Amino acid sequence: MDVAHDLTGSWQDEVRRLARARDAVILAHNYQDPLIQDVADHVGDSLALSRIAAGTDASTIVFCGVHFMAETAKLLSPDKTVLIPTARAGCSLADTIDADQLRAWKSQHPDAVVVAYVNTSAAVKAEADICCTSSNAVEVVNSVPADRPILFLPDQFLGNHVRRQTGRDNIEVWMGECHVHAGITAAELRTQVAADPEAEVLVHPECGCASSAIWLAGVGDLPADRTHILSTAGMLDAARDMTAKTALVATEIGMLHQLRKVNQQTSFVPVNPKASCRFMKMTTPDLLLRCLREGRDEVQLPQDIVERARRSVERMVAIGKPAGAR
């Protein structure tokens, strides 16, 4: 089938037929292309999808996202087959630290608890004590005894946000960043707010403008009661009950699709319309079909990495776990 000429019903039907034949569940991150989101069984942020991966009865998990996400699914379901439509879908943030660098950092702080953002390789997770996502990072850090120093990695903007939210001054933060989120600047945010001063403002804590947004709200340059630092899951929750005419959204533009689906009355406008992750967009309709037909690309991890990294991920999944969640 020529997917380029048929991206509607018959393509979706073929994806679902192949998924059933393979006993596969299709997971898609909020930053995926809308076509991929709409054909997936579940769409969400890293934490929600990690929980689904841990509890699914399907024998195969197809993860439409970037490679560390598929690795995380494999860690939580080591006996299942985990596929990603293209193993080339990396992550600029995950690439800012490797296991050797983390071991060297740990050696300088032998008493510290290592909190690793889920946007890291499995080898880095194996060196961590506990993982987190942007939606539970504050809860994870608050679960660490107050007298224990923390090494937070790799995202500097999320780390600084957690430091502010927890009030802890014993957090060392790795100087990594996501190239997409770092490129969403305070200047762009101020320009957008000036053009639409009544808009709600939704800012992902990975953004380069996150710290500035809080400061600008404090001095009155942004609306303090309408400026929100939120994970993608938090943005979705906020959008459901939103009555504002416009919301300015500072995160990867794939998120706009889910926001618009849950609230068709509010106009969701990207702070930076060019904030598109080329790695997330590597998952195409053609590659998803290939993945389901040929079983490509399968995620394989060394057993010693799986055993060590799974502990840190399972601790993350357990933090703030909803009542009755699997």
C-alpha positions as CSV (number, residue, x, y, z in Angstrom):
1,M,0.0,0.0,0.0
2,D,1.2,3.5,-0.8
3,V,0.8,5.2,2.5
4,A,1.6,8.6,1.0
5,H,-1.7,8.4,-0.9
6,D,-3.8,6.7,1.8
7,L,-3.4,8.0,5.3
8,T,-7.0,7.7,6.4
9,G,-9.3,4.7,6.9
10,S,-7.6,1.9,5.0
11,W,-4.2,2.6,6.5
12,Q,-5.6,2.7,10.0
13,D,-7.5,-0.6,9.3
14,E,-4.3,-2.2,8.1
15,V,-2.3,-1.1,11.1
16,R,-5.0,-2.4,13.5
17,R,-5.2,-5.7,11.5
18,L,-1.5,-6.2,11.7
19,A,-1.4,-5.3,15.4
20,R,-4.1,-7.9,16.2
21,A,-2.2,-10.5,14.2
22,R,1.0,-9.8,16.2
23,D,-0.9,-9.5,19.5
24,A,0.6,-6.0,19.8
25,V,-0.4,-2.9,21.7
26,I,0.6,0.4,20.1
27,L,1.8,3.2,22.4
28,A,2.4,6.7,21.1
29,H,4.0,9.6,22.9
30,N,2.2,13.0,22.8
31,Y,4.9,14.4,20.5
32,Q,4.3,11.9,17.7
33,D,2.7,13.0,14.4
34,P,-1.1,13.2,14.8
35,L,-1.6,10.3,12.3
36,I,0.4,8.1,14.6
37,Q,-1.3,9.3,17.7
38,D,-4.8,8.6,16.2
39,V,-4.0,5.0,15.3
40,A,-2.4,4.2,18.7
41,D,-4.1,2.2,21.4
42,H,-2.7,4.6,24.0
43,V,-1.3,8.1,23.8
44,G,0.4,9.8,26.7
45,D,3.5,11.1,28.5
46,S,6.4,8.9,29.4
47,L,5.1,8.0,32.9
48,A,1.6,7.0,31.7
49,L,3.0,5.0,28.8
50,S,5.6,3.3,31.2
51,R,2.7,2.2,33.5
52,I,0.8,0.8,30.5
53,A,3.9,-1.0,29.3
54,A,4.3,-2.5,32.7
55,G,0.7,-3.8,32.9
56,T,-0.2,-4.8,29.4
57,D,-1.3,-8.3,28.6
58,A,-0.2,-8.0,25.0
59,S,2.8,-10.1,24.0
60,T,4.3,-7.3,21.9
61,I,4.7,-3.6,22.6
62,V,5.1,-1.2,19.6
63,F,6.5,2.0,21.0
64,C,6.0,5.0,18.7
65,G,8.4,7.5,20.4
66,V,12.2,7.7,20.8
67,H,14.6,5.0,21.7
68,F,14.9,5.5,25.4
69,M,11.1,5.2,25.7
70,A,11.1,1.8,24.0
71,E,14.1,0.8,26.2
72,T,12.0,1.7,29.3
73,A,9.2,-0.5,28.1
74,K,11.6,-3.4,27.7
75,L,12.9,-2.8,31.2
76,L,9.4,-3.0,32.6
77,S,8.4,-6.0,30.4
78,P,11.6,-7.9,29.8
79,D,9.7,-11.0,28.7
80,K,7.7,-9.2,26.0
81,T,8.8,-8.3,22.5
82,V,9.3,-4.5,22.3
83,L,9.5,-2.9,18.8
84,I,10.2,0.7,17.7
85,P,9.4,1.7,14.1
86,T,12.9,3.0,13.7
87,A,15.9,2.5,16.1
88,R,17.4,5.7,14.6
89,A,14.9,7.8,16.7
90,G,17.3,9.0,19.4
91,C,17.1,11.9,21.8
92,S,19.4,14.9,22.1
93,L,18.7,15.2,25.8
94,A,19.5,11.5,26.5
95,D,22.7,11.9,24.6
96,T,24.0,14.6,27.0
97,I,25.1,12.0,29.5
98,D,26.4,8.4,29.3
99,A,27.1,5.8,31.9
100,D,30.8,6.6,32.2
101,Q,30.1,10.2,32.8
102,L,27.5,9.4,35.5
103,R,29.9,7.0,37.2
104,A,32.5,9.7,37.3
105,W,30.0,12.2,38.7
106,K,28.9,9.7,41.3
107,S,32.4,9.1,42.4
108,Q,32.6,12.8,43.3
109,H,29.5,12.6,45.4
110,P,29.5,9.1,47.0
111,D,26.7,9.8,49.5
112,A,24.3,11.3,46.9
113,V,21.0,9.7,45.6
114,V,21.0,9.7,41.8
115,V,17.6,10.8,40.3
116,A,17.6,10.2,36.5
117,Y,15.0,11.7,34.3
118,V,13.5,9.0,32.2
119,N,15.0,10.7,29.1
120,T,18.2,8.7,29.5
121,S,19.6,5.4,28.1
122,A,19.1,2.1,29.9
123,A,22.8,2.1,30.7
124,V,22.4,5.4,32.6
125,K,19.3,4.2,34.4
126,A,21.3,1.2,35.6
127,E,23.6,3.6,37.4
128,A,20.7,5.6,39.0
129,D,18.8,5.0,42.2
130,I,15.4,6.1,40.9
131,C,14.0,7.6,37.7
132,C,11.4,10.3,37.2
133,T,9.4,12.0,34.5
134,S,8.4,15.6,34.4
135,S,5.0,14.7,35.8
136,N,6.4,13.1,39.0
137,A,9.9,14.6,39.4
138,V,8.9,16.7,42.4
139,E,7.3,13.7,44.1
140,V,10.3,11.5,43.4
141,V,12.7,14.1,44.9
142,N,10.4,14.6,47.9
143,S,10.6,10.8,48.5
144,V,14.4,11.1,49.1
145,P,15.3,11.9,52.8
146,A,15.9,15.6,53.2
147,D,19.4,15.1,54.5
148,R,20.6,13.1,51.5
149,P,22.2,15.1,48.6
150,I,20.8,14.5,45.2
151,L,22.3,14.2,41.7
152,F,19.6,15.2,39.2
153,L,20.2,14.4,35.5
154,P,20.3,15.2,32.7
155,D,17.9,18.1,32.1
156,Q,19.1,21.4,33.7
157,F,15.8,23.2,33.2
158,L,13.7,20.4,34.8
159,G,16.3,20.1,37.6
160,N,16.1,23.8,38.4
161,H,12.3,23.6,38.4
162,V,12.4,20.7,40.9
163,R,14.9,22.6,43.0
164,R,12.5,25.6,43.1
165,Q,9.4,23.4,43.8
166,T,11.0,21.4,46.6
167,G,13.0,24.2,48.2
168,R,16.0,21.8,48.5
169,D,19.4,23.3,48.2
170,N,21.3,20.0,48.2
171,I,20.5,19.1,44.5
172,E,23.3,19.1,42.0
173,V,22.0,19.4,38.4
174,W,23.6,18.0,35.3
175,M,23.9,20.7,32.5
176,G,22.0,18.8,29.8
177,E,19.1,20.0,27.7
178,C,16.6,19.0,25.0
179,H,17.5,21.0,21.8
180,V,13.8,21.5,21.0
181,H,12.7,22.7,24.5
182,A,15.8,24.8,25.0
183,G,15.0,26.6,21.8
184,I,11.7,27.9,23.2
185,T,12.9,31.2,24.6
186,A,11.7,33.8,27.1
187,A,11.7,36.5,24.4
188,E,9.3,34.4,22.3
189,L,7.1,33.9,25.3
190,R,7.0,37.6,26.1
191,T,6.2,38.5,22.5
192,Q,3.3,36.0,22.4
193,V,1.9,37.2,25.7
194,A,2.1,40.8,24.7
195,A,0.2,40.0,21.5
196,D,-2.5,38.1,23.5
197,P,-2.4,39.3,27.1
198,E,-5.6,37.4,28.1
199,A,-4.2,34.0,27.1
200,E,-3.5,31.1,29.4
201,V,0.2,30.2,29.4
202,L,1.3,26.5,29.5
203,V,5.1,25.9,29.8
204,H,6.8,22.5,30.0
205,P,9.6,22.5,32.7
206,E,12.2,21.3,30.1
207,C,11.8,24.6,28.2
208,G,14.6,27.2,28.2
209,C,11.9,29.8,29.1
210,A,10.6,27.9,32.2
211,S,12.7,29.7,34.8
212,S,12.2,33.0,33.0
213,A,8.4,32.4,32.9
214,I,8.3,32.1,36.7
215,W,10.4,35.3,37.2
216,L,8.4,37.2,34.6
217,A,5.1,36.2,36.2
218,G,6.5,37.3,39.6
219,V,7.3,40.8,38.3
220,G,4.1,41.1,36.4
221,D,5.4,40.7,32.8
222,L,3.4,37.5,32.5
223,P,0.0,36.8,34.1
224,A,0.8,35.1,37.4
225,D,-2.6,33.5,37.7
226,R,-2.5,32.2,34.2
227,T,1.1,31.0,33.9
228,H,1.5,27.3,34.5
229,I,4.6,25.1,34.5
230,L,3.3,21.7,33.6
231,S,4.2,18.3,32.2
232,T,2.4,17.2,29.1
233,A,0.0,15.2,31.2
234,G,-0.5,18.3,33.4
235,M,-1.2,20.4,30.3
236,L,-3.8,17.9,29.2
237,D,-5.5,18.0,32.6
238,A,-5.5,21.8,32.5
239,A,-6.9,21.9,29.0
240,R,-10.0,19.8,29.8
241,D,-11.5,22.5,32.0
242,M,-10.1,25.5,30.3
243,T,-12.5,28.3,29.3
244,A,-10.0,30.8,27.9
245,K,-10.2,31.8,24.3
246,T,-6.5,31.2,23.7
247,A,-3.7,29.2,25.4
248,L,-0.1,29.7,24.6
249,V,1.8,26.4,24.7
250,A,5.5,26.1,25.2
251,T,6.5,22.5,24.4
252,E,7.0,20.3,21.3
253,I,4.2,21.0,18.8
254,G,3.0,17.4,18.6
255,M,1.3,18.1,22.0
256,L,-1.2,20.5,20.4
257,H,-3.1,17.6,18.8
258,Q,-4.1,16.1,22.1
259,L,-4.9,19.5,23.6
260,R,-7.2,20.3,20.7
261,K,-8.9,17.0,21.0
262,V,-9.9,17.5,24.6
263,N,-10.9,21.1,24.2
264,Q,-12.3,22.4,21.0
265,Q,-13.4,25.8,22.4
266,T,-9.9,27.1,23.3
267,S,-7.4,27.9,20.6
268,F,-4.0,26.3,21.5
269,V,-1.1,28.3,19.9
270,P,2.5,27.2,20.0
271,V,4.9,29.7,21.5
272,N,7.5,28.5,19.0
273,P,5.7,26.9,15.9
274,K,9.1,25.5,14.8
275,A,9.5,23.4,18.1
276,S,9.3,20.1,16.3
277,C,11.5,17.2,17.4
278,R,13.0,15.5,14.3
279,F,13.6,12.3,16.3
280,M,9.9,12.1,17.3
281,K,8.8,12.7,13.8
282,M,11.0,9.8,12.5
283,T,8.1,7.5,13.1
284,T,6.2,7.6,9.9
285,P,3.1,5.7,8.7
286,D,5.3,3.6,6.4
287,L,7.7,2.7,9.2
288,L,4.9,1.8,11.5
289,L,3.5,-0.6,8.9
290,R,7.0,-2.1,8.3
291,C,7.4,-2.5,12.0
292,L,4.2,-4.5,12.3
293,R,4.8,-6.6,9.2
294,E,8.4,-7.4,9.8
295,G,8.9,-7.1,13.5
296,R,11.4,-4.2,13.2
297,D,13.1,-2.7,15.0
298,E,13.3,-4.9,18.1
299,V,14.8,-3.5,21.3
300,Q,17.4,-5.8,22.9
301,L,19.3,-5.0,26.1
302,P,22.0,-6.8,28.0
303,Q,20.6,-8.8,30.9
304,D,22.9,-7.1,33.5
305,I,21.6,-3.7,32.3
306,V,18.0,-4.8,32.5
307,E,18.2,-6.1,36.0
308,R,19.9,-3.0,37.4
309,A,18.0,-0.4,35.4
310,R,14.6,-2.0,36.0
311,R,14.9,-1.3,39.7
312,S,15.2,2.5,39.2
313,V,12.3,2.5,36.7
314,E,10.0,0.4,38.9
315,R,10.6,2.8,41.8
316,M,9.6,5.7,39.5
317,V,6.4,3.9,38.4
318,A,5.5,3.3,42.0
319,I,5.7,6.9,43.1
320,G,2.3,8.5,43.1
321,K,0.7,5.4,41.5
322,P,-3.0,5.9,41.2
323,A,-5.3,3.8,43.4
324,G,-6.2,0.6,41.5
325,A,-3.6,1.2,38.8
326,R,-1.8,-1.9,37.5
